[in-house]
Amino acid sequence: MKTMIPNALTLARFLLAPIVAWLMWKGFSIPHFAEYGPNAMNNSPETIAAAEALGTKYQLWAAILFVVAALTDLFDGMAARAWNAHSKFGRILDPIADKALVGLPLLTYVGMHRYFQGEFNYLILIPVLIIVGRDIFITILRLFAPDGEGAPVSNLAKYKTALELVAVAMPIFMQLPWIPASSALYWSWVIILCVAALLSAITGLGYLTASPTSKPKD
C-alpha cells in the first residue's frame, strides 16, 4: 500500500509527458494555420484573434501541466524515501517517465520548427538528439542492469536534470503572449540547452565507464 502514492505520482508524470507535448503542438499550430494556412485568406481578423486566444489556452495548459509533472518527480522520490516505499514497478517506470517528460516536449519543439519553418534548426536539433539519444540508451541499459537501483545520484546528474527541465520549460513559457519575446531570452535558452546536452553526454560516459557496482542513478 505504501508504494501506491509514489507509483501513482510516477505514472502521472509518465502520462502527462505526451499530453504536454500535444498541448505545445496545438498551442502553436492553431494560430499558425489560422494566419498562414491554406485558407488563411478567408479568415477574418476576429477568426485569427480567436485562434490566437485558443492557442494561448493550449500553451498555458502545457505550462501548467509541465510544472505539475515536474513536481511529481520531486514528490514521488520524497514519498518513497519517507515511507521506504520502493518497488520494482517504480524503479522501472521512474527513469522512463523522467526521460519522457524531457524528451517528448523537446522533440515536439524540433518537429514544430521543421514543420512550420520548413527546415531543421541544427543549433537546437543537435543538443536535443544528444539528450534524447543518451537518455534512451542509458535507460535501456539500466532496465537490464543486474545491480538494481544503482548508487546515489551524482551532483553532476542533478545539475543535468535541473538544466534539462529548464530547457524544456523555457520554450513552453516563451510561447505565452505575456512573456516578451527577445533575442536575449532565446539565446539564453539555447545556451542552457547546449550545456544540458554537454552534461548529458558527460554523465552518460560516466555511467558507461563506471564499475557495475557503482553505476550512478540518473
C-alpha positions in Angstrom: 0.0 0.0 0.0 2.8 2.4 0.8 4.1 2.2 -2.7 0.8 3.3 -4.2 1.3 7.1 -3.8 4.9 7.2 -5.2 4.0 4.9 -8.1 0.8 6.9 -8.8 2.9 10.1 -9.0 5.4 8.5 -11.3 2.6 7.1 -13.5 1.0 10.6 -13.6 4.3 12.1 -14.8 4.6 9.4 -17.5 1.1 10.1 -18.7 1.4 13.9 -18.6 4.5 13.9 -20.8 2.7 13.2 -24.1 -0.2 15.5 -23.1 2.3 18.4 -22.6 3.8 17.7 -26.0 0.4 17.6 -27.6 -0.7 20.8 -26.0 2.5 22.5 -27.2 1.8 21.4 -30.7 -1.8 22.5 -30.6 -1.0 25.8 -29.0 1.4 26.7 -31.8 -0.4 25.1 -34.8 -3.9 26.5 -34.3 -3.0 30.2 -34.6 -0.3 29.4 -37.2 -2.8 27.7 -39.5 -5.4 30.5 -38.9 -2.9 33.1 -40.1 -0.8 31.3 -42.6 -2.7 28.1 -43.5 -4.2 27.4 -47.0 -7.5 29.0 -46.0 -5.9 32.0 -44.2 -7.1 34.5 -46.8 -10.7 33.6 -45.9 -10.2 34.2 -42.2 -11.4 37.4 -40.7 -9.4 39.3 -38.1 -11.8 38.0 -35.5 -11.2 34.4 -36.5 -7.5 34.9 -36.3 -7.8 36.6 -32.9 -10.0 33.7 -31.7 -7.4 31.2 -32.9 -4.7 33.1 -31.1 -6.7 33.1 -27.9 -7.3 29.3 -28.2 -3.7 28.7 -28.9 -2.8 30.7 -25.8 -5.1 28.4 -23.7 -3.3 25.3 -25.0 0.1 26.8 -24.3 -1.0 27.8 -20.8 -2.2 24.3 -20.0 1.0 22.9 -21.4 3.0 25.2 -19.0 0.7 24.3 -16.0 0.8 20.6 -16.6 4.6 20.6 -17.2 5.1 22.3 -13.8 2.8 19.7 -12.2 4.6 16.8 -13.9 8.0 18.2 -12.8 6.8 18.5 -9.2 5.7 14.8 -9.2 9.4 14.0 -9.8 10.2 15.7 -6.6 7.3 14.4 -4.5 7.4 10.7 -5.6 11.1 10.5 -4.5 10.3 12.2 -1.2 7.4 9.8 -0.6 9.4 6.7 -1.5 12.2 7.7 0.8 10.0 8.8 3.7 7.9 5.6 3.7 10.7 3.3 2.4 8.2 2.5 -0.4 10.5 1.3 -3.1 9.1 -1.1 -5.7 10.2 -2.8 -8.9 7.4 -1.0 -10.8 8.7 2.4 -9.6 12.3 1.5 -10.3 11.4 0.7 -13.9 8.9 3.4 -14.7 10.6 6.4 -12.9 13.5 6.8 -15.3 11.2 6.3 -18.3 8.8 8.9 -17.0 11.7 11.3 -16.4 13.1 10.9 -19.9 9.6 11.2 -21.5 9.0 14.4 -19.7 12.2 15.9 -21.1 12.4 14.2 -24.5 8.8 14.5 -25.8 8.5 18.3 -25.4 12.0 18.8 -26.9 11.3 16.6 -29.9 7.9 18.4 -30.3 9.7 21.7 -30.5 12.2 20.4 -33.0 9.3 18.9 -35.0 7.3 22.2 -34.9 10.3 24.1 -36.3 10.8 21.6 -39.1 7.1 21.5 -40.0 6.3 25.2 -39.8 9.6 26.7 -40.9 10.4 24.0 -43.5 13.9 23.2 -42.2 15.6 22.0 -39.1 17.3 24.4 -36.7 20.5 22.4 -36.2 21.6 24.6 -33.3 18.6 23.1 -31.5 18.4 19.7 -33.2 21.9 18.5 -32.3 21.7 19.1 -28.5 18.2 17.6 -28.4 19.3 14.5 -30.2 22.3 14.2 -27.8 19.9 14.5 -24.8 17.2 12.2 -26.1 19.7 9.6 -27.6 21.7 9.4 -24.4 18.6 9.1 -22.3 17.1 6.2 -24.4 20.4 4.4 -24.5 21.2 4.7 -20.7 17.6 3.9 -19.7 17.7 0.7 -21.7 21.0 -0.3 -20.1 19.6 0.5 -16.6 16.5 -1.6 -17.2 18.6 -4.6 -17.8 21.3 -3.8 -15.3 21.8 -6.5 -12.6 22.6 -4.0 -9.9 19.1 -2.8 -9.2 18.8 0.9 -8.3 22.5 1.7 -8.5 24.5 4.3 -6.5 23.1 7.6 -5.3 22.6 10.3 -7.9 25.7 12.4 -8.5 25.7 16.1 -8.2 26.5 16.5 -11.9 23.5 14.4 -12.8 21.3 16.6 -10.5 22.6 19.7 -12.4 21.9 18.0 -15.7 18.3 17.1 -14.7 17.7 20.7 -13.4 19.0 22.2 -16.6 17.0 19.8 -18.8 13.8 20.8 -17.0 14.6 24.5 -17.5 15.5 23.8 -21.2 12.0 22.2 -21.6 10.1 24.8 -19.6 11.6 27.8 -21.4 10.2 27.3 -24.9 6.8 26.4 -23.4 6.6 29.6 -21.4 8.2 31.7 -24.2 5.1 30.9 -26.4 2.8 32.7 -23.9 1.9 36.2 -25.1 2.7 37.9 -21.9 6.3 36.7 -22.0 8.1 39.4 -24.0 9.9 37.9 -27.0 13.6 38.8 -27.1 16.8 37.5 -28.7 18.5 37.5 -25.2 15.8 35.1 -23.9 16.1 32.9 -26.9 19.9 32.7 -26.8 19.8 32.1 -23.0 17.6 29.1 -23.8 20.0 27.9 -26.5 22.9 28.1 -24.1 21.1 26.3 -21.3 20.0 23.6 -23.8 23.6 23.1 -25.1 25.0 23.0 -21.5 22.4 20.4 -20.6 23.4 18.3 -23.7 27.0 18.6 -22.6 26.3 17.4 -19.1 24.1 14.7 -20.5 26.9 13.4 -22.6 29.4 13.6 -19.7 27.2 11.8 -17.3 26.3 9.2 -19.9 30.0 8.5 -20.5 30.4 8.4 -16.7 27.7 5.7 -16.5 29.3 3.6 -19.2 32.8 3.7 -17.6 31.6 3.2 -14.0 32.0 -0.3 -12.4 28.9 -2.5 -12.4 28.5 -1.9 -8.6 28.9 1.8 -8.7 26.8 3.0 -11.6 25.1 6.3 -10.7 21.4 6.6 -10.9 20.0 9.2 -13.4 
